[in-house]
Amino acid sequence: MNETKNNPWLILVTSCLFVMVAWSFARMTGVEDYIKQVKLGTNRAFVFVSDTTAAPLSSTNDQAWLDKITAEADKKRIPAIDAKVDRVWKAIPGYNGLEVDIQKTFELSKHANLDQPIHFVYKEIKPKIELRDLGANPIYKGNPQKPMISLLINVAWGDEFIPTILQVLNNENVHATFFFDGSWLSKHLDTAALIGKAGHELSNHAYSHKNMSQLSRERATSEIVKTQQLLETNLGIKNTLFAPPSGDFDEETVQIAHQLQLKTILWSIDTLDWTKPSPATVIQRVTKGLEPGSMILMHPTAASSLALEAIIKDAKRKGLVVGTVSELLSSDRVKTVQEIH
């Protein structure tokens, strides 16, 4: 043992072997590359992959991804559309803009290869001017850039065709807005509750179907408030919409509704179903003018109940979503294939 310990040649050979092994290991683990980086003044952190070769963290790759996403984001930005008062159509809702959420898109993409497609994440941008900013104005239609329509079903008499209408709406998986005359509603609360339970919007059609423009301010206010109280007290509905009976109103009517925090709702397409037309006539009246933002007036009549399915299917063929009036008037975007993917 002492001879081995004190043999200088053996010590030298052992030391050389140790240095050679250590240097070989350093080359395998990337230390040599790290030293080169230090000498060049460009050292970066390293990670070690399964084949023991050194690979830099993705700082350069990250920057390349950010540059790529940012460049594409500028091309994909869609500006928001402000709400406005149109000379003909009065209050027109705004429509949210769309832009790429760069940070979320980067987090989703940064681990992929740069030649892979970008999976964009979007966020909606609110208009600077929204519908509530326009004050007291009637509303006849939604924003023409929003691919959605609404069915306005005014209910003031009868209920025999309501089950058929509800069945069609359910089969097509769409929702409508029902405006109830208060005198009808007071006698058909159970029916109204079933309509609400099916996911449809319940709203105000005054109380006794009077021409609002011919009423005193006090009487007009009472007509609206009585039905509003029925909706809230008996059905638990906090309604925000008012449809004047027969579409009759004046500026004071709109002001009264506005003070009650209600939007005055009219329509852009009238079925005239109360004149007892054929279902084919109703279909033709609606489909010929159907476009984004259309609000379609109908009643629970035989003609509309039989025409409803064809109207909804035509809307879908045209790429239009059927939503409630409140959904149509919101600035929320309707998701397109591009925005989903």
Buried (B, 14 or more C-beta within 10 A) or exposed (E): EEEEEEEEEEEEEEEEEEEEEEEEEBEEBBBEBBEEBEEEEEEEEBEEEEEEEBEBEEEEBEEEBBEBBEEBBEEBEBEBBBBBEEEEBBBBBBBBBBBBBBEEBBEBBBEEEEEEEBEBBBEBBBBEBBBEEBEBBBBBBBBBEBBBBBBBBBBBEEEEBBEBBBBBBEEBEBBBBBBBBBBBBBEBEEBBBBBBEEEBBBBBBBBBBBBBBEBEEEEBBBBBBBBBEBBEEEBEBEBBBBBBBBBBBBEBBBBBBBEBEBBBBBBBBBBBBBEEBEBEBBBBBBBEEBBBBBBBBBBBBBBBBBBBBBBBEBBEEEEBBBBBBBBBBBBBBBEEEEBEE
